[in-house]
Each structure stands twice: as C-alpha cells, then as structure tokens.
Amino acid sequence: MTLIELLVVIGVIAVIIGITYRVLSQARERAHLVTCISNLRQLVLAVHMYEQDWGTVPIEHPRKTPEGLYGYVQQILFPTYVNDKSLFVCPDDPYLGRHPFIVLWRGEEWPISYGYYINHVTVREYGKGNPRLSPRSPIFDCGFHKREFQIDIIARYDGSIELAPRGLYKFIRPEFEEGIKHENDKIRL
C-alpha cells in the first residue's frame, strides 16, 4: 500500500466512526429519556399509593435530626412505596442526584434528581392549608435532558407526562383543589 491509499483508508474509517458515534449517542439519549419518563410515572404511582394510605400526598418538610436531614420525598416514599432508590435518579443527571448537596440520614445517602413541588410552603401559600391537589397539578420535574432534546419533563398528579420547552418549568407551581375543605384536610405545619 502506498501512503496515499493508507491515508484514504484511515479517513474513511474516521468518517464511519464519527457517524456511528453520533447515532449511538442519540440512541443513548433516547434510552435515558424513556428511563426518566418511566421513573417519573412510577414515582407518581407511589405518591398515589401514599395518598391512599395516609389521606394526603407526601409533603416535604426537611428537618435536621441527630441522624441527619429527614423529610424529603425520597425518604418518605422509600422503602414502603418505592423499593429501588435508583428511581429517584435521572440517568442523564451528571451529578447522580447529589446536588446541590448530599442528603445524609443515618449515615446513608439519599440522592434525588427530580424536583418535587409539594412542600410545607406550597401547601400553606397556594393550597391555603388544603393538601388536595388538582388533577393537572405538577408534582415532579426533570431538567436534565437539555443537551440533546432541549426539553424539561413534567409529571402531573393525574399521571400524565409533559415534555415542555426548556425553562418553562420555572413558571409552574402546584395547583390545589378549592372549595373541598374537610376537618381532616387541614394539616399542621
């Protein structure tokens, strides 16, 4: 083989590798998107199971205890309603659920990638003490699919998943039912 033939062969191989890498990268991103949507649907189902047992959705109210921080949604739902902690982590999350800080409780890490909208402040401010959510209320979101798809994923209380243009989720807040107030709907915060 001459030098020119060798360079042509190397160039062709480089082009084939470049095309293959791009296709495989897109396939990996789509697989991560599907896994993320599946995780969010399972978390919404866990919230519904919790609500059937306790009469209210889980309300985040992190508190400092001698064992660490407790009161995050992943700690409330695990292990009774969610058996695998990996459901709380998006496969596209480069920090693996350990941002902005690591939640430690009883010497164990509690990672979460998904934002959870229902906490003691939102119930008090938007729900006026009533924890009953309207069906279209957002409860989880994921913003880690921005590189490839430029979208945020929003999981709603009714089980629907919405793929929103990037940045829209910043303007979304939980929605609570109005006019349905029973004695046991009020919660102490």
C-alpha positions as a Markdown table, in Angstrom:
| # | Residue | x | y | z |
|---|---|---|---|---|
| 1 | Met | 0.0 | 0.0 | 0.0 |
| 2 | Thr | 1.2 | 3.5 | -0.7 |
| 3 | Leu | 1.0 | 6.3 | 1.7 |
| 4 | Ile | -2.0 | 7.9 | -0.1 |
| 5 | Glu | -4.0 | 4.7 | 0.0 |
| 6 | Leu | -3.3 | 4.3 | 3.7 |
| 7 | Leu | -4.4 | 7.9 | 4.4 |
| 8 | Val | -7.6 | 7.3 | 2.4 |
| 9 | Val | -8.4 | 4.2 | 4.3 |
| 10 | Ile | -7.8 | 5.9 | 7.6 |
| 11 | Gly | -10.0 | 8.9 | 6.5 |
| 12 | Val | -12.9 | 6.5 | 5.6 |
| 13 | Ile | -12.6 | 4.7 | 8.9 |
| 14 | Ala | -12.7 | 8.0 | 10.8 |
| 15 | Val | -15.8 | 9.1 | 8.9 |
| 16 | Ile | -17.6 | 5.8 | 9.7 |
| 17 | Ile | -16.6 | 6.1 | 13.4 |
| 18 | Gly | -17.9 | 9.7 | 13.5 |
| 19 | Ile | -21.3 | 8.7 | 12.0 |
| 20 | Thr | -21.6 | 5.7 | 14.2 |
| 21 | Tyr | -20.7 | 7.6 | 17.4 |
| 22 | Arg | -23.4 | 10.2 | 16.7 |
| 23 | Val | -26.1 | 7.6 | 16.0 |
| 24 | Leu | -25.2 | 5.7 | 19.2 |
| 25 | Ser | -25.1 | 8.9 | 21.2 |
| 26 | Gln | -28.6 | 9.8 | 20.1 |
| 27 | Ala | -29.9 | 6.3 | 20.8 |
| 28 | Arg | -28.4 | 6.5 | 24.3 |
| 29 | Glu | -30.1 | 9.9 | 24.9 |
| 30 | Arg | -33.4 | 8.5 | 23.8 |
| 31 | Ala | -33.0 | 5.5 | 26.1 |
| 32 | His | -32.2 | 7.8 | 29.0 |
| 33 | Leu | -35.3 | 9.8 | 28.2 |
| 34 | Val | -37.5 | 6.7 | 28.2 |
| 35 | Thr | -36.0 | 5.6 | 31.5 |
| 36 | Cys | -36.6 | 9.0 | 33.0 |
| 37 | Ile | -40.2 | 9.1 | 32.0 |
| 38 | Ser | -40.7 | 5.6 | 33.4 |
| 39 | Asn | -39.1 | 6.7 | 36.7 |
| 40 | Leu | -41.4 | 9.7 | 36.9 |
| 41 | Arg | -44.5 | 7.6 | 36.2 |
| 42 | Gln | -43.5 | 5.1 | 39.0 |
| 43 | Leu | -43.0 | 8.0 | 41.4 |
| 44 | Val | -46.4 | 9.4 | 40.6 |
| 45 | Leu | -47.9 | 6.0 | 41.3 |
| 46 | Ala | -46.0 | 5.9 | 44.6 |
| 47 | Val | -47.4 | 9.3 | 45.5 |
| 48 | His | -51.0 | 8.0 | 44.8 |
| 49 | Met | -50.4 | 4.9 | 46.9 |
| 50 | Tyr | -49.1 | 7.0 | 49.8 |
| 51 | Glu | -52.2 | 9.2 | 49.4 |
| 52 | Gln | -54.5 | 6.2 | 49.6 |
| 53 | Asp | -52.8 | 5.1 | 52.8 |
| 54 | Trp | -52.5 | 8.5 | 54.6 |
| 55 | Gly | -55.2 | 10.7 | 53.0 |
| 56 | Thr | -52.7 | 13.3 | 51.8 |
| 57 | Val | -49.8 | 13.4 | 49.3 |
| 58 | Pro | -46.3 | 13.4 | 50.8 |
| 59 | Ile | -45.4 | 16.9 | 51.9 |
| 60 | Glu | -41.7 | 17.6 | 52.0 |
| 61 | His | -40.6 | 19.3 | 55.3 |
| 62 | Pro | -36.9 | 18.7 | 55.8 |
| 63 | Arg | -35.8 | 18.8 | 59.4 |
| 64 | Lys | -32.4 | 18.4 | 61.0 |
| 65 | Thr | -32.3 | 15.4 | 63.2 |
| 66 | Pro | -29.5 | 13.9 | 65.2 |
| 67 | Glu | -29.1 | 11.3 | 62.4 |
| 68 | Gly | -29.0 | 14.0 | 59.6 |
| 69 | Leu | -31.7 | 15.6 | 57.4 |
| 70 | Tyr | -35.1 | 13.9 | 57.2 |
| 71 | Gly | -38.3 | 14.8 | 55.4 |
| 72 | Tyr | -37.5 | 14.7 | 51.7 |
| 73 | Val | -39.9 | 12.9 | 49.4 |
| 74 | Gln | -37.4 | 10.0 | 48.7 |
| 75 | Gln | -37.2 | 9.3 | 52.4 |
| 76 | Ile | -41.0 | 9.4 | 52.8 |
| 77 | Leu | -41.7 | 7.0 | 49.9 |
| 78 | Phe | -38.8 | 4.6 | 50.4 |
| 79 | Pro | -39.0 | 1.6 | 51.1 |
| 80 | Thr | -42.8 | 1.2 | 51.5 |
| 81 | Tyr | -43.9 | 2.7 | 48.2 |
| 82 | Val | -40.6 | 2.7 | 46.2 |
| 83 | Asn | -38.3 | -0.3 | 46.5 |
| 84 | Asp | -35.4 | 0.9 | 44.5 |
| 85 | Lys | -33.5 | 4.2 | 45.2 |
| 86 | Ser | -32.4 | 4.4 | 41.6 |
| 87 | Leu | -35.9 | 5.5 | 40.6 |
| 88 | Phe | -35.1 | 8.9 | 42.2 |
| 89 | Val | -32.1 | 9.5 | 39.9 |
| 90 | Cys | -32.3 | 10.6 | 36.3 |
| 91 | Pro | -29.9 | 8.6 | 34.0 |
| 92 | Asp | -28.9 | 11.9 | 32.4 |
| 93 | Asp | -28.0 | 13.6 | 35.7 |
| 94 | Pro | -24.2 | 14.1 | 35.7 |
| 95 | Tyr | -24.2 | 14.5 | 39.5 |
| 96 | Leu | -26.2 | 11.3 | 40.1 |
| 97 | Gly | -28.7 | 13.1 | 42.4 |
| 98 | Arg | -26.1 | 14.6 | 44.7 |
| 99 | His | -26.6 | 18.2 | 44.0 |
| 100 | Pro | -26.8 | 20.9 | 45.3 |
| 101 | Phe | -25.8 | 19.0 | 48.4 |
| 102 | Ile | -25.8 | 15.4 | 49.6 |
| 103 | Val | -28.7 | 14.4 | 51.9 |
| 104 | Leu | -27.4 | 12.2 | 54.6 |
| 105 | Trp | -29.6 | 10.5 | 57.1 |
| 106 | Arg | -28.5 | 7.7 | 59.4 |
| 107 | Gly | -25.1 | 7.5 | 57.6 |
| 108 | Glu | -26.9 | 6.8 | 54.3 |
| 109 | Glu | -27.0 | 9.0 | 51.1 |
| 110 | Trp | -30.4 | 9.9 | 49.7 |
| 111 | Pro | -29.9 | 11.1 | 46.1 |
| 112 | Ile | -32.7 | 12.7 | 44.0 |
| 113 | Ser | -32.6 | 14.2 | 40.6 |
| 114 | Tyr | -36.2 | 15.2 | 40.3 |
| 115 | Gly | -37.7 | 18.3 | 41.7 |
| 116 | Tyr | -40.8 | 17.8 | 43.9 |
| 117 | Tyr | -43.3 | 20.6 | 44.1 |
| 118 | Ile | -45.3 | 19.8 | 47.2 |
| 119 | Asn | -43.7 | 21.0 | 50.4 |
| 120 | His | -45.0 | 22.7 | 53.5 |
| 121 | Val | -44.6 | 26.2 | 52.0 |
| 122 | Thr | -46.5 | 25.5 | 48.8 |
| 123 | Val | -49.3 | 23.8 | 50.8 |
| 124 | Arg | -49.6 | 26.8 | 53.1 |
| 125 | Glu | -49.2 | 29.5 | 50.3 |
| 126 | Tyr | -51.0 | 28.0 | 47.3 |
| 127 | Gly | -53.3 | 25.4 | 49.0 |
| 128 | Lys | -54.2 | 27.6 | 52.0 |
| 129 | Gly | -53.6 | 24.5 | 54.2 |
| 130 | Asn | -55.5 | 22.1 | 51.9 |
| 131 | Pro | -53.2 | 19.4 | 50.6 |
| 132 | Arg | -55.6 | 18.1 | 48.0 |
| 133 | Leu | -54.1 | 18.5 | 44.5 |
| 134 | Ser | -56.0 | 19.3 | 41.3 |
| 135 | Pro | -55.5 | 16.6 | 38.6 |
| 136 | Arg | -53.3 | 18.8 | 36.4 |
| 137 | Ser | -51.0 | 19.9 | 39.2 |
| 138 | Pro | -47.3 | 19.2 | 38.6 |
| 139 | Ile | -45.6 | 17.1 | 41.2 |
| 140 | Phe | -42.2 | 16.1 | 39.8 |
| 141 | Asp | -39.9 | 17.6 | 37.1 |
| 142 | Cys | -36.7 | 16.7 | 35.4 |
| 143 | Gly | -34.4 | 19.3 | 33.7 |
| 144 | Phe | -31.5 | 17.1 | 32.7 |
| 145 | His | -32.5 | 16.5 | 29.0 |
| 146 | Lys | -31.4 | 19.9 | 27.8 |
| 147 | Arg | -28.3 | 18.9 | 25.8 |
| 148 | Glu | -29.9 | 16.7 | 23.2 |
| 149 | Phe | -33.6 | 17.5 | 23.3 |
| 150 | Gln | -33.9 | 21.0 | 24.8 |
| 151 | Ile | -36.8 | 19.9 | 27.0 |
| 152 | Asp | -37.9 | 19.6 | 30.6 |
| 153 | Ile | -40.1 | 16.7 | 31.7 |
| 154 | Ile | -43.0 | 17.5 | 34.0 |
| 155 | Ala | -45.0 | 14.7 | 35.7 |
| 156 | Arg | -48.5 | 15.8 | 36.7 |
| 157 | Tyr | -50.7 | 14.4 | 39.5 |
| 158 | Asp | -53.1 | 12.8 | 37.0 |
| 159 | Gly | -50.2 | 10.6 | 35.8 |
| 160 | Ser | -49.6 | 12.5 | 32.5 |
| 161 | Ile | -46.1 | 13.4 | 31.4 |
| 162 | Glu | -45.5 | 16.6 | 29.7 |
| 163 | Leu | -42.4 | 17.4 | 27.6 |
| 164 | Ala | -42.1 | 21.2 | 27.9 |
| 165 | Pro | -39.7 | 23.5 | 26.1 |
| 166 | Arg | -36.6 | 24.2 | 28.2 |
| 167 | Gly | -37.1 | 26.8 | 31.0 |
| 168 | Leu | -40.9 | 26.6 | 31.1 |
| 169 | Tyr | -41.0 | 24.6 | 34.3 |
| 170 | Lys | -39.6 | 27.6 | 36.3 |
| 171 | Phe | -43.1 | 29.2 | 35.9 |
| 172 | Ile | -45.1 | 26.2 | 37.0 |
| 173 | Arg | -46.4 | 25.9 | 40.5 |
| 174 | Pro | -48.6 | 23.2 | 42.2 |
| 175 | Glu | -52.4 | 23.6 | 41.9 |
| 176 | Phe | -54.7 | 22.7 | 44.8 |
| 177 | Glu | -58.4 | 21.9 | 44.8 |
| 178 | Glu | -60.6 | 24.7 | 46.0 |
| 179 | Gly | -63.9 | 24.5 | 47.9 |
| 180 | Ile | -63.3 | 21.0 | 49.2 |
| 181 | Lys | -62.3 | 21.5 | 52.8 |
| 182 | His | -63.0 | 18.9 | 55.4 |
| 183 | Glu | -61.9 | 18.9 | 59.0 |
| 184 | Asn | -59.1 | 16.4 | 58.4 |
| 185 | Asp | -57.8 | 18.2 | 55.2 |
| 186 | Lys | -56.1 | 20.8 | 57.3 |
| 187 | Ile | -52.6 | 19.9 | 58.2 |
| 188 | Arg | -50.3 | 21.3 | 60.9 |
| 189 | Leu | -47.1 | 22.7 | 59.5 |
